[in-house]
Amino acid sequence: MPEPKNTKAEPKAKWEKLTENLLFIINGGKNVMFKVDFTKELGESKSGKSMIIASSKGNKPVVLPDGSTIKVGINVYRSIA
């Protein structure tokens, strides 16, 4: 016998801003996905060796659907030739 279909529609998740040029979404309550626009440049690193594309600027808290919190630290950059 097939399982009954869930008649309750789950609310559609929305992309949330973590920092400039770094968005996240909690997908299905089990996965955290991140989105970065690779065409943006936020400036050179302090050393001048890299171009920063996105950064969480340290560890940022992300609250999960169960109410627990994880910390996320992300840096996206490219070397300057």
Buried (B, 14 or more C-beta within 10 A) or exposed (E): EEEEEEEEEEEEBEEEEBBEBBBBEBEEEEEEEBEBEEEEBBEEBEEEEBBBBBBBBEEBEBEEEEEEEEEBEBBBBEEEE
